[in-house]
Structures are given as C-alpha cells and as structure tokens.
Amino acid sequence: MHMLSALGGLREIKAAAEAFDRLDPNPAAAVSWFEETPTRFRLVVYAETLQDAASARAMIGHAAPELPVAEEEAPDADWVAHALDGLPAVKAGRFIVAGAHALSASRSGLKKIWIEASEAFGTGHHGSTKGCLIALEHILRTRRIKRVLDVGAGSGVLAIAAAKMGASAYGIEIDPRAARIGEVNVRQNNVRGRVRMRAGDGARLTGRGRYDLAFANILMRPLIALAPTLSRAVEPGGNLVLSGLLHSQAPLVKAAYASRGFVLERRLRLDAWTTLIWRRKRQRA
C-alpha cells in the first residue's frame, strides 16, 4: 500500500480531494483530508499499486499544481483505520457519529452512534452518508419510522441510527467482510434486537417485504438497476432515500424513480454528493 500526503491551504486541499470524488473507477483506495492548523490542511491518499499511486499523484498535480506531494509505504493491514484515525465526530441532525474516544468526550444531547474506523464504508464523514443521516432527520420531523431497509449498509450506521429512534432495521451488504463489521457495530451500539444485518445481493435479499423507509447509499448504476426492486419495497406513503451520487448523476437516477410512483420531496447537496429524498404516492381508492 502506498500513502501520498500533501499539506496546503483549504482551497487547494479541497480541490484535490474532490477530484477523486468525481472519478469512478478510482486509483485511490481511500481519501481523507483534515485540518492540521487553523490555516493548513492535510490530504492523505492511499493507493494499492505503484501505478495507482502514480495516477493519484498526477490527479493531485492537475487539480492543485501548487501542492507538494510526499509518498511512502503504508502497512497493508491498517491503512483504512490509519486514514480515518483522529477524524472528528460528525454531527448530522440529532445524531453524532464517532469512535469511542471522540464519543466519550462529547457532552452534547445528540443520539450517539459508535462507529470505529474500519474497512466498512460509513463513518459519517462522507457527504453521502451524512446526507442520508440528515435525510433521516428530515423524515423524523414529520412522522415515526417503524420498518427500515438499508441496502448497501456498510458499517450499519444508517440502520443503527434508525434503530436508536425506535425502528426495526434490516441491513443488506454485498461485502461479507463489511457485513461482519456492521454486526459488530450493531452489538456495540446496543441495538442487536432491532437491527438485522445480512451479507448478499440487495436485489435478491430485499424480497417482498414492505418498509416505510428504505435507504440505498451505493452508486449510480446499481441504483438504477435496483429501481424496480426498491420501488416495490417501499409501502405507499413511505420514503426512499438514495445517495452515493455525484451531482451530475442525479438526473439519471431521478428519471429511473419518478416513473415508478415516487415524488421527489427534497434534494440535499453536500460536498460533491447528492442525496435524494422520495415519497411513494399513496394508491387511490
């Protein structure tokens, strides 16, 4: 594993980080940036091969030519945790998401969600995950949520957040390793009786169940492919939250769901990412 790092001003660091957000496939295995001093910020990029590292360096050079980039070898076993180590707690609506150390230092009255850095996506720092948590807050202001589906559950953070508000949640994650991490997070957050995690394909495992809220924080192509399945999974009057979308990708996903009896209630834009909040129309008598 190769680690690239650069120190600079907020504008340059953010421009370099956002260049990776817009690319799929991506030469970077992980990208993070954080404040080192009030005026200096650090970008950290992890790449699995020398070729990927060279591509990542070129991307940084194109997006922010003034940034000096340093490169070193990183231990393969701990690269994800190292990339996220020390990140501050994330506040989104009534929720705060962080590792144990940051949560113990929090004195806020927010709902605490304990998520440690791991290989499972979903620490709350990414704009798509934070967008989904804000979407949950938006929905909870108007009604109570009872049954929740989370497709592409990752760390389980969205299912856990819903469970902490009294819902029963079913999380589906295609990566078995991430699903196991999600199960650990469910236990650590004391919601084991309310959250069930399952490893496998969301298209197959969503089944015939009906939910009053469904999340899918994945990517554009699988979101479009899953439109028939996810549409059937949401009960009339229920909500569907879609994320993992770059702003430019949102219109294609909107077209896939607007024709299936859904009304777009709200569109959230955080960093380079869009989150769409839908409501399924009620059937006429």
C-alpha positions as CSV (number, residue, x, y, z in Angstrom):
1,M,0.0,0.0,0.0
2,H,1.3,3.5,-0.9
3,M,0.4,6.6,1.0
4,L,0.5,10.1,-0.6
5,S,0.2,13.2,1.6
6,A,0.1,16.9,0.9
7,L,-0.1,19.9,3.1
8,G,-1.6,23.2,2.0
9,G,-4.4,25.7,2.1
10,L,-8.1,24.7,2.3
11,R,-8.9,25.6,-1.3
12,E,-6.1,23.5,-2.8
13,I,-6.6,20.5,-0.5
14,K,-10.4,20.5,-1.1
15,A,-9.9,20.8,-4.9
16,A,-7.5,17.8,-4.8
17,A,-9.8,15.7,-2.7
18,E,-12.9,16.5,-4.8
19,A,-11.0,15.4,-7.9
20,F,-11.1,11.8,-6.5
21,D,-14.8,12.1,-5.6
22,R,-15.7,12.7,-9.3
23,L,-13.8,9.6,-10.6
24,D,-15.1,6.1,-11.0
25,P,-13.1,3.8,-11.2
26,N,-10.7,5.5,-8.9
27,P,-7.0,4.9,-8.4
28,A,-7.3,5.8,-4.7
29,A,-8.4,3.1,-2.2
30,A,-9.1,5.8,0.4
31,V,-9.0,9.6,0.5
32,S,-9.3,11.8,3.6
33,W,-8.4,15.4,4.4
34,F,-8.4,17.2,7.7
35,E,-7.3,20.4,9.5
36,E,-3.8,20.4,11.0
37,T,-3.7,24.1,12.0
38,P,-6.3,26.9,11.6
39,T,-4.7,27.7,8.2
40,R,-3.1,24.4,7.0
41,F,-4.9,21.3,5.9
42,R,-3.6,17.8,5.0
43,L,-4.7,15.5,2.2
44,V,-4.0,11.7,2.6
45,V,-4.5,9.3,-0.3
46,Y,-3.9,5.6,-0.2
47,A,-3.2,3.6,-3.4
48,E,-2.8,-0.2,-3.7
49,T,-0.2,-0.3,-6.5
50,L,2.6,1.8,-7.9
51,Q,0.6,2.5,-11.0
52,D,-2.4,3.7,-8.9
53,A,-0.1,5.9,-6.8
54,A,1.4,7.5,-9.9
55,S,-2.2,8.1,-11.2
56,A,-3.2,9.6,-7.9
57,R,-0.1,11.8,-7.8
58,A,-1.0,13.0,-11.4
59,M,-4.6,13.8,-10.3
60,I,-3.4,15.9,-7.4
61,G,-0.9,17.7,-9.6
62,H,-3.7,18.5,-12.1
63,A,-6.3,19.6,-9.5
64,A,-3.8,21.6,-7.3
65,P,-0.4,22.0,-9.0
66,E,1.0,24.1,-6.1
67,L,0.6,21.2,-3.6
68,P,3.9,19.3,-2.8
69,V,3.2,15.6,-2.6
70,A,5.1,13.2,-0.4
71,E,4.9,9.4,-0.8
72,E,5.7,6.5,1.5
73,E,4.9,2.8,2.1
74,A,2.0,2.1,4.4
75,P,1.2,-1.1,6.3
76,D,-1.4,-3.1,4.4
77,A,-3.3,-4.3,7.5
78,D,-4.1,-0.9,9.0
79,W,-4.4,1.5,6.1
80,V,-8.2,2.2,6.4
81,A,-8.0,2.8,10.2
82,H,-4.9,4.9,9.7
83,A,-6.6,7.0,7.0
84,L,-9.5,7.8,9.4
85,D,-7.7,7.9,12.7
86,G,-8.3,11.1,14.6
87,L,-11.2,12.3,12.4
88,P,-13.6,14.5,14.5
89,A,-17.1,13.4,15.4
90,V,-19.7,14.0,12.8
91,K,-22.9,15.8,13.7
92,A,-25.9,15.3,11.4
93,G,-29.4,16.4,12.6
94,R,-30.0,14.8,16.0
95,F,-27.1,12.3,15.5
96,I,-23.4,12.3,16.4
97,V,-21.2,9.6,14.8
98,A,-17.7,8.9,16.1
99,G,-15.3,6.4,17.5
100,A,-15.3,5.6,21.2
101,H,-12.7,8.2,22.2
102,A,-14.5,11.1,20.5
103,L,-17.9,10.0,21.8
104,S,-16.7,9.8,25.4
105,A,-15.6,13.4,25.1
106,S,-18.9,14.6,23.7
107,R,-21.3,16.3,26.1
108,S,-24.0,17.0,23.6
109,G,-27.6,15.8,23.9
110,L,-27.4,14.2,20.5
111,K,-28.0,10.5,19.8
112,K,-24.6,8.8,19.9
113,I,-23.6,6.3,17.2
114,W,-20.4,4.4,17.9
115,I,-18.6,3.6,14.7
116,E,-14.8,2.9,14.6
117,A,-12.6,3.3,11.5
118,S,-12.7,0.1,9.5
119,E,-12.9,-1.3,6.0
120,A,-16.7,-0.9,6.1
121,F,-17.9,2.3,4.4
122,G,-19.9,4.6,6.6
123,T,-18.2,6.7,9.3
124,G,-20.5,9.7,8.6
125,H,-17.7,11.8,7.2
126,H,-18.5,11.1,3.6
127,G,-21.0,13.6,2.1
128,S,-23.3,10.7,1.0
129,T,-23.5,9.1,4.5
130,K,-24.0,12.5,6.2
131,G,-26.7,13.3,3.6
132,C,-28.6,10.1,4.5
133,L,-28.5,10.9,8.2
134,I,-29.8,14.4,7.5
135,A,-32.5,12.9,5.4
136,L,-33.5,10.6,8.3
137,E,-33.7,13.7,10.5
138,H,-35.9,15.4,7.9
139,I,-38.3,12.4,7.8
140,L,-38.4,12.0,11.6
141,R,-39.6,15.6,12.0
142,T,-42.9,14.6,10.3
143,R,-43.6,11.0,11.2
144,R,-42.5,8.0,13.2
145,I,-40.5,5.3,11.3
146,K,-41.2,1.6,12.2
147,R,-39.6,-0.6,9.5
148,V,-36.4,0.4,7.7
149,L,-34.4,-1.2,4.9
150,D,-30.8,-0.3,4.3
151,V,-29.3,-1.6,1.0
152,G,-25.5,-1.2,0.9
153,A,-25.4,-0.9,4.6
154,G,-21.6,-0.8,5.0
155,S,-20.8,-0.1,8.7
156,G,-24.6,-0.2,9.5
157,V,-24.6,3.4,10.6
158,L,-28.0,4.2,8.9
159,A,-29.7,1.1,10.3
160,I,-28.3,1.8,13.7
161,A,-29.4,5.5,13.6
162,A,-33.0,4.3,12.7
163,A,-32.9,1.7,15.4
164,K,-31.9,4.3,18.0
165,M,-35.1,6.2,17.1
166,G,-37.2,3.1,17.8
167,A,-37.4,1.4,14.3
168,S,-36.6,-2.2,13.3
169,A,-34.0,-2.2,10.6
170,Y,-32.8,-4.7,8.0
171,G,-29.3,-4.0,6.6
172,I,-28.0,-5.7,3.4
173,E,-24.3,-5.5,2.4
174,I,-22.8,-7.2,-0.6
175,D,-19.4,-7.4,1.0
176,P,-19.4,-10.2,3.7
177,R,-16.4,-8.6,5.5
178,A,-18.2,-5.3,5.8
179,A,-21.4,-7.1,6.9
180,R,-19.4,-8.7,9.8
181,I,-18.1,-5.3,10.8
182,G,-21.7,-4.0,10.6
183,E,-22.8,-6.8,13.0
184,V,-20.0,-5.7,15.5
185,N,-21.3,-2.1,15.3
186,V,-24.8,-3.2,15.9
187,R,-23.7,-5.0,19.1
188,Q,-21.6,-2.1,20.3
189,N,-24.5,0.3,19.9
190,N,-26.8,-2.0,21.9
191,V,-29.4,-2.3,19.1
192,R,-29.0,-6.0,18.3
193,G,-32.6,-6.7,18.9
194,R,-33.7,-4.0,16.4
195,V,-31.1,-4.4,13.6
196,R,-30.5,-7.5,11.4
197,M,-27.5,-7.5,9.1
198,R,-27.3,-9.8,6.1
199,A,-24.5,-10.3,3.6
200,G,-25.6,-10.7,0.0
201,D,-27.1,-9.1,-3.1
202,G,-29.7,-6.4,-2.4
203,A,-31.7,-7.3,-5.5
204,R,-32.2,-10.8,-4.2
205,L,-32.5,-10.3,-0.5
206,T,-34.8,-7.3,-0.4
207,G,-37.6,-9.7,-1.2
208,R,-41.3,-9.0,-1.0
209,G,-41.2,-7.1,2.3
210,R,-42.6,-3.6,2.6
211,Y,-40.8,-0.8,4.5
212,D,-41.9,2.7,5.5
213,L,-38.3,3.9,4.9
214,A,-35.6,2.5,2.6
215,F,-32.0,3.7,2.2
216,A,-29.7,2.9,-0.7
217,N,-26.4,4.7,-0.4
218,I,-24.4,3.0,-3.2
219,L,-23.6,4.1,-6.8
220,M,-25.5,5.4,-9.8
221,R,-25.6,2.2,-11.9
222,P,-26.8,-0.2,-9.2
223,L,-29.3,2.4,-8.0
224,I,-30.8,2.5,-11.5
225,A,-30.7,-1.3,-11.8
226,L,-32.4,-1.7,-8.4
227,A,-35.2,0.7,-9.2
228,P,-37.9,-2.0,-9.7
229,T,-36.9,-3.9,-6.6
230,L,-36.6,-0.8,-4.3
231,S,-39.8,0.7,-5.6
232,R,-41.7,-2.5,-4.6
233,A,-40.0,-2.5,-1.2
234,V,-41.4,0.9,-0.1
235,E,-45.0,1.0,1.1
236,P,-47.4,3.6,-0.2
237,G,-46.7,6.9,1.7
238,G,-43.3,5.7,2.6
239,N,-39.9,7.3,1.9
240,L,-36.9,6.2,-0.2
241,V,-33.5,7.9,0.4
242,L,-31.0,7.4,-2.4
243,S,-27.3,8.6,-2.2
244,G,-23.8,7.9,-3.4
245,L,-24.4,10.2,-6.4
246,L,-22.3,12.9,-7.8
247,H,-24.4,16.0,-8.6
248,S,-24.1,15.3,-12.3
249,Q,-25.5,11.8,-11.9
250,A,-28.7,12.7,-10.0
251,P,-30.9,13.4,-13.1
252,L,-30.5,9.9,-14.5
253,V,-31.4,8.4,-11.1
254,K,-34.4,10.8,-10.8
255,A,-35.7,9.6,-14.2
256,A,-35.5,6.0,-13.0
257,Y,-37.6,6.5,-10.0
258,A,-40.0,9.3,-10.9
259,S,-41.8,6.9,-13.3
260,R,-42.4,4.4,-10.6
261,G,-44.8,6.3,-8.5
262,F,-42.4,8.4,-6.4
263,V,-42.4,12.1,-5.8
264,L,-39.1,13.9,-5.0
265,E,-39.5,15.7,-1.7
266,R,-36.1,17.1,-1.2
267,R,-32.6,17.1,-2.8
268,L,-29.6,17.6,-0.5
269,R,-26.1,18.6,-1.8
270,L,-23.1,18.0,0.4
271,D,-19.6,18.4,-1.0
272,A,-19.7,16.7,-4.3
273,W,-22.6,14.4,-3.4
274,T,-26.3,14.5,-3.9
275,T,-28.9,12.7,-1.7
276,L,-32.5,12.3,-3.0
277,I,-35.5,12.0,-0.6
278,W,-38.5,10.4,-2.2
279,R,-42.0,9.7,-1.1
280,R,-44.1,6.9,-2.7
281,K,-47.5,8.1,-3.8
282,R,-50.5,6.6,-2.0
283,Q,-52.8,4.4,-4.1
284,R,-56.1,5.9,-4.9
285,A,-59.2,4.2,-3.5
